[in-house]
Amino acid sequence: MAAGTGTAGRATSVVLGLFLVCASCAGDQADSSAPPTALPEGAEAISLLGDTLRTFPLSAAVRERYETQLADAKRAYERTPENPDSIIWYARRLGYVGQLRAAIAVYSAGIALHPDDPWMYRHRGHRYISVREFDNAIRDLERAAALVAGTPDIVEPDGQPNAANQPIGTLHSNINYHLALAYYLKGDFEKALPVYRRELETANNDDRRVSIAHWLYMSLRRLGRNDEATAVAAEFSRQMNVIENGTYHELMLMYRGLMSPDSVLTVGPNGEMSVTDATAAYGLANWHWYNGRRADAERTWRRIIEGGQWGAFGYIAAEAELARERP
């Protein structure tokens, strides 16, 4: 579904109207939702490789579910457009269907109304990553981190609950996870390291541990700190209580030599990938890269791009790798 069609498309005019009203009272905070350059009609972003990104590749069943959830969130938002929860959930639901610019506009309007609400910056920062605006993401996420410093942490409800209906993330952990990711995607591995280390120390469940350790391991390997990376991986075993981050768990086992590289990635008969496939493929590509198999790494990064899951962090990271490899 291209931007401007369906439930999400009809919502965009409502979002932008409120955004324009609120922009005058928020200064640069609201203005930053505008893309850095004009986008083609119906586009959400331009990839780091110059491709125009328009529609998330969702199955019909998933799209129907997300559109239903979006319609409910839109009604709640229209009833209470200044309520922080209504704002955040409406924007989150817009993001799930791939209406990223509309989501960013809603968050920006929310920030105009609630300039010290860390949830707004946390979620807008996430969506700035999705549209490849890493500096904007870092600014938002650093602001969110400053706002929550010294405050009690809070469990973050899942937009799409896992099989156990058990949220694994918190406000603080999700701010830091996305902040470190934005540093990583910019290639600033040194800046990502302390954030990942703090998060690994404070993680209170195995899902968080495996996801954080995966990115920490990759950051260390990129910096040539291989012994430290090996020590991180050594803490992980098959016997862990992982609910939803099974791919990250398998990658940590691969780094330890407990799983073969071929066993962590499966793709469809036509090369299609799921979001988790893109995650696995990115870890596998980097594994080749660290071990001197650069042609295999580049081939796998390109395979991720061909898989089409352009909203996945593994896809964005593969873009960043290929963009850095260009002469």
C-alpha positions as CSV (number, residue, x, y, z in Angstrom):
1,M,0.0,0.0,0.0
2,A,1.6,3.3,-1.1
3,A,1.5,6.4,1.1
4,G,-1.8,8.3,0.9
5,T,-4.1,5.3,0.4
6,G,-6.2,3.2,2.8
7,T,-6.8,3.9,6.5
8,A,-3.2,5.1,7.1
9,G,-3.3,7.3,4.1
10,R,-6.5,9.0,5.1
11,A,-5.0,9.6,8.5
12,T,-2.1,11.5,7.1
13,S,-4.0,14.7,6.4
14,V,-5.3,14.7,10.0
15,V,-1.8,14.2,11.3
16,L,-0.2,16.9,9.2
17,G,-3.0,19.4,10.1
18,L,-2.3,19.1,13.8
19,F,1.4,19.1,13.2
20,L,1.2,22.5,11.3
21,V,-0.9,23.9,14.2
22,C,1.6,22.7,16.8
23,A,4.8,23.5,14.9
24,S,4.7,27.2,15.7
25,C,5.0,26.4,19.4
26,A,7.8,23.9,19.2
27,G,10.4,25.6,17.1
28,D,13.1,23.3,15.8
29,Q,11.7,20.3,17.7
30,A,8.7,20.1,15.4
31,D,10.4,21.4,12.2
32,S,12.9,18.5,12.3
33,S,10.2,16.1,11.2
34,A,10.6,17.4,7.6
35,P,12.8,15.2,5.4
36,P,16.2,16.7,4.6
37,T,15.3,16.9,0.9
38,A,12.1,16.6,-1.0
39,L,10.9,13.0,-1.4
40,P,9.2,11.6,-4.5
41,E,5.5,11.4,-4.2
42,G,4.4,8.5,-2.0
43,A,8.0,7.8,-0.8
44,E,8.8,7.4,2.9
45,A,12.6,7.6,2.6
46,I,15.6,7.3,0.3
47,S,17.9,4.5,1.2
48,L,21.6,4.9,1.9
49,L,22.1,3.4,-1.6
50,G,19.8,5.9,-3.3
51,D,16.7,3.6,-3.6
52,T,13.2,5.1,-3.1
53,L,11.5,3.3,-0.2
54,R,7.7,3.4,-0.3
55,T,5.7,0.4,1.1
56,F,6.5,-2.1,3.8
57,P,6.4,-5.7,2.5
58,L,3.6,-7.0,4.8
59,S,1.5,-10.1,4.2
60,A,-2.2,-9.5,3.5
61,A,-3.1,-10.9,6.9
62,V,-0.5,-8.9,8.8
63,R,-1.5,-5.7,7.0
64,E,-5.2,-6.3,7.7
65,R,-4.4,-6.7,11.4
66,Y,-2.2,-3.6,11.5
67,E,-4.8,-1.5,9.7
68,T,-7.5,-2.6,12.2
69,Q,-5.2,-1.6,15.1
70,L,-4.4,1.7,13.4
71,A,-8.1,2.5,12.9
72,D,-8.7,1.9,16.6
73,A,-5.8,4.1,17.6
74,K,-6.9,6.8,15.2
75,R,-10.3,6.9,16.8
76,A,-8.7,7.2,20.3
77,Y,-6.4,10.0,19.0
78,E,-9.3,11.9,17.5
79,R,-11.2,11.7,20.8
80,T,-8.2,12.9,22.9
81,P,-5.6,14.4,20.5
82,E,-3.6,16.0,23.4
83,N,-3.4,12.8,25.5
84,P,0.2,11.5,25.4
85,D,-0.9,7.8,25.2
86,S,-3.3,8.6,22.3
87,I,-0.5,10.4,20.5
88,I,2.1,7.7,21.0
89,W,-0.1,4.8,20.1
90,Y,-1.5,6.4,17.0
91,A,2.0,7.2,15.8
92,R,3.2,3.7,16.7
93,R,0.4,2.1,14.7
94,L,1.2,4.4,11.7
95,G,4.7,3.2,11.9
96,Y,3.8,-0.4,11.8
97,V,2.0,0.0,8.5
98,G,4.9,1.9,7.1
99,Q,3.5,5.4,7.3
100,L,6.7,6.6,8.8
101,R,6.5,10.3,7.8
102,A,3.0,10.5,9.2
103,A,4.2,8.9,12.4
104,I,7.1,11.3,12.8
105,A,4.7,14.2,12.3
106,V,2.4,12.9,15.0
107,Y,5.3,12.6,17.4
108,S,6.5,16.1,16.5
109,A,3.0,17.4,17.3
110,G,3.1,15.5,20.5
111,I,6.5,17.0,21.4
112,A,5.1,20.5,20.8
113,L,2.4,19.7,23.4
114,H,4.6,17.7,25.8
115,P,8.2,18.9,25.3
116,D,9.5,17.0,28.3
117,D,7.9,13.6,27.6
118,P,10.8,11.1,27.0
119,W,8.4,8.6,25.3
120,M,7.9,11.0,22.4
121,Y,11.6,11.3,21.7
122,R,12.2,7.6,22.2
123,H,9.7,6.7,19.6
124,R,10.4,9.5,17.1
125,G,14.1,8.6,17.4
126,H,13.2,5.0,16.4
127,R,11.4,6.2,13.3
128,Y,14.1,8.6,12.3
129,I,16.3,5.5,12.2
130,S,13.7,3.9,9.9
131,V,13.9,6.8,7.5
132,R,17.7,6.9,7.6
133,E,18.1,10.2,9.4
134,F,20.6,9.1,12.0
135,D,21.6,12.5,13.2
136,N,18.0,13.3,14.0
137,A,17.6,10.0,15.7
138,I,20.7,10.5,17.9
139,R,19.5,14.0,18.9
140,D,16.1,12.7,19.9
141,L,17.4,9.6,21.7
142,E,20.1,11.6,23.6
143,R,17.3,14.0,24.6
144,A,15.2,11.0,25.8
145,A,18.2,9.6,27.8
146,A,18.7,13.0,29.5
147,L,15.0,13.2,30.4
148,V,15.0,9.8,32.1
149,A,18.3,10.1,33.8
150,G,17.9,9.3,37.5
151,T,14.2,8.3,37.2
152,P,12.7,4.8,37.9
153,D,12.5,2.6,34.8
154,I,9.1,1.6,33.3
155,V,8.1,-1.5,31.4
156,E,7.2,-0.6,27.8
157,P,4.1,-2.3,26.4
158,D,4.6,-4.2,23.2
159,G,2.7,-3.0,20.1
160,Q,2.7,-6.6,18.8
161,P,2.9,-8.9,21.9
162,N,5.2,-12.0,21.8
163,A,3.9,-15.5,22.3
164,A,4.2,-15.3,26.0
165,N,2.5,-11.8,26.1
166,Q,5.4,-10.7,28.2
167,P,7.1,-7.4,27.4
168,I,10.8,-7.7,27.4
169,G,11.8,-4.0,27.1
170,T,11.6,-0.9,29.3
171,L,11.6,2.8,28.5
172,H,15.3,3.2,29.5
173,S,16.5,0.1,27.8
174,N,14.7,0.9,24.5
175,I,16.1,4.5,24.5
176,N,19.6,3.2,25.0
177,Y,19.2,0.3,22.5
178,H,18.1,2.6,19.7
179,L,20.7,5.3,20.6
180,A,23.5,2.8,20.4
181,L,22.1,1.4,17.2
182,A,22.0,4.9,15.6
183,Y,25.7,5.4,16.6
184,Y,26.5,1.9,15.1
185,L,24.7,2.6,11.8
186,K,26.8,5.8,11.5
187,G,29.9,3.7,11.9
188,D,30.7,5.3,15.3
189,F,31.4,2.0,17.1
190,E,33.4,3.6,19.9
191,K,30.4,5.7,20.9
192,A,28.1,2.7,20.8
193,L,30.3,0.6,23.0
194,P,29.6,2.2,26.4
195,V,25.9,2.3,25.8
196,Y,25.8,-1.4,24.9
197,R,28.0,-2.3,27.9
198,R,25.8,-0.5,30.4
199,E,22.7,-2.1,28.9
200,L,24.2,-5.6,29.1
201,E,25.1,-5.0,32.7
202,T,21.5,-4.0,33.6
203,A,19.6,-6.3,31.3
204,N,17.1,-8.3,33.4
205,N,16.0,-11.0,30.9
206,D,17.7,-13.2,28.4
207,D,15.9,-11.6,25.4
208,R,17.5,-8.3,26.2
209,R,20.9,-9.9,26.9
210,V,21.2,-11.7,23.5
211,S,20.0,-8.7,21.5
212,I,22.4,-6.2,23.2
213,A,25.3,-8.7,23.2
214,H,24.9,-9.3,19.5
215,W,25.4,-5.6,18.6
216,L,28.1,-5.2,21.3
217,Y,30.0,-8.2,19.8
218,M,29.8,-6.7,16.3
219,S,30.9,-3.3,17.5
220,L,34.0,-4.9,19.2
221,R,34.8,-6.9,16.2
222,R,34.6,-3.9,13.9
223,L,37.1,-2.1,16.2
224,G,39.4,-5.1,16.1
225,R,38.9,-5.9,19.8
226,N,38.5,-9.6,19.1
227,D,39.4,-10.9,22.6
228,E,36.8,-8.7,24.2
229,A,34.2,-9.8,21.7
230,T,35.1,-13.5,22.4
231,A,34.7,-12.8,26.1
232,V,31.2,-11.4,25.5
233,A,30.1,-14.4,23.5
234,A,31.5,-16.8,26.0
235,E,28.7,-15.8,28.5
236,F,26.0,-17.3,26.3
237,S,24.8,-20.9,26.1
238,R,22.0,-22.9,24.6
239,Q,20.2,-23.1,27.9
240,M,18.6,-19.6,28.0
241,N,15.0,-18.4,28.4
242,V,14.7,-16.5,25.1
243,I,11.1,-15.7,24.2
244,E,11.3,-13.6,21.0
245,N,14.9,-12.9,20.2
246,G,15.7,-16.4,19.0
247,T,17.7,-15.1,16.0
248,Y,20.0,-13.0,18.2
249,H,20.5,-16.1,20.5
250,E,21.4,-18.3,17.5
251,L,23.9,-15.7,16.3
252,M,25.6,-15.5,19.8
253,L,25.9,-19.3,19.6
254,M,27.4,-19.1,16.2
255,Y,30.0,-16.6,17.4
256,R,30.9,-19.2,20.1
257,G,31.1,-22.0,17.5
258,L,28.1,-23.8,18.9
259,M,26.1,-23.4,15.7
260,S,27.2,-23.5,12.1
261,P,26.8,-20.3,10.0
262,D,24.6,-22.2,7.5
263,S,22.1,-23.1,10.2
264,V,21.2,-19.5,11.3
265,L,19.7,-18.3,8.0
266,T,16.8,-19.6,5.9
267,V,15.2,-17.7,3.1
268,G,12.1,-18.3,0.9
269,P,12.3,-20.1,-2.5
270,N,12.4,-16.7,-4.3
271,G,14.9,-15.1,-2.0
272,E,12.3,-13.3,0.1
273,M,13.2,-12.6,3.7
274,S,11.3,-11.9,6.9
275,V,12.5,-9.3,9.3
276,T,14.2,-11.9,11.4
277,D,15.8,-13.4,8.3
278,A,17.4,-9.9,7.6
279,T,18.7,-9.9,11.2
280,A,20.3,-13.3,10.8
281,A,21.7,-12.5,7.4
282,Y,23.3,-9.3,8.7
283,G,25.0,-11.2,11.5
284,L,26.2,-13.9,9.1
285,A,27.5,-11.3,6.6
286,N,29.5,-9.7,9.3
287,W,30.8,-13.0,10.5
288,H,32.2,-13.5,7.0
289,W,33.7,-10.0,7.0
290,Y,35.5,-10.4,10.3
291,N,37.0,-13.7,9.1
292,G,38.4,-12.3,5.9
293,R,35.6,-13.5,3.5
294,R,34.8,-10.1,2.2
295,A,33.2,-11.3,-1.1
296,D,30.8,-13.6,0.9
297,A,30.0,-10.7,3.2
298,E,29.2,-8.3,0.4
299,R,27.1,-11.0,-1.4
300,T,25.1,-11.6,1.8
301,W,24.6,-7.8,2.4
302,R,23.2,-7.6,-1.2
303,R,21.0,-10.6,-0.6
304,I,19.5,-8.7,2.4
305,I,18.7,-5.8,0.1
306,E,17.1,-8.1,-2.4
307,G,15.0,-9.6,0.4
308,G,13.1,-6.3,0.6
309,Q,12.6,-5.9,4.4
310,W,13.7,-2.2,4.3
311,G,12.3,-1.4,7.7
312,A,14.4,-4.1,9.5
313,F,17.5,-2.9,11.3
314,G,19.5,-5.7,9.6
315,Y,18.5,-4.3,6.3
316,I,19.4,-0.7,7.3
317,A,22.8,-2.0,8.6
318,A,23.4,-3.8,5.3
319,E,22.7,-0.6,3.4
320,A,25.2,1.2,5.6
321,E,27.9,-1.4,4.9
322,L,27.4,-1.3,1.2
323,A,27.3,2.5,1.2
324,R,30.6,2.6,3.1
325,E,32.1,0.1,0.5
326,R,31.4,2.4,-2.4
327,P,34.4,4.2,-3.9
